[in-house]
Amino acid sequence: MSFVLHDWAYREIKTISDRLTRDASAKVVFLIDKNGLLIAASGEDVQELDTTSLASLAAGNIAATSGLAQLIGEREFSNLFHEGERDNIHITLVDERVILVIIFDKRSSLGLVRLRVKRASEEIKKVFLKMEEEAKSSDNSALEFDDDDIDKLFAD
């Protein structure tokens, strides 16, 4: 799946990520595409992490557990939780499109994170539906990045 992430969509996703970080008392929130590319990141500890590796490994984790699910007759495991000594990771597949990763510590709880993720997932789904509708109405048959889009995305 490829898509053009317009500026308005990025701002909406970033707002959702920032709110989820705050409301879930999370250290970091990432939104990643299923290919392992980082779409948005929120939280104070983002600069301390290797976001490229984290995004890639989270996508790989979803892919691996998808294979496990199929082996036992399930369609998908959409929620994953990894508990560590210091930090925990909650990974959610949102609408089979993107991956939401939340890193949190003992300041939060799995219950709070799951509750807040449910709301954020619904909001993210709406953004992607709106993007789909916009793409269909603009008669763009190919949804992909061009050089100008990439330049605009990384411009300061």
Buried (B, 14 or more C-beta within 10 A) or exposed (E): EEBBBBEEBBEBBBBBBBBBBEBBBBBBBBBBBBEBEBBBBBBEBBEEBEBEEBBBBBBEBBEEBBEEBEEEEEEEBBBBEEEEEEBBBBBBBBEEBBBBBBBBEEEBEEEBBBEBBEBBBEBBBEBBEBBEEBBEEEEEEEBEEEEEEEEEEEEE
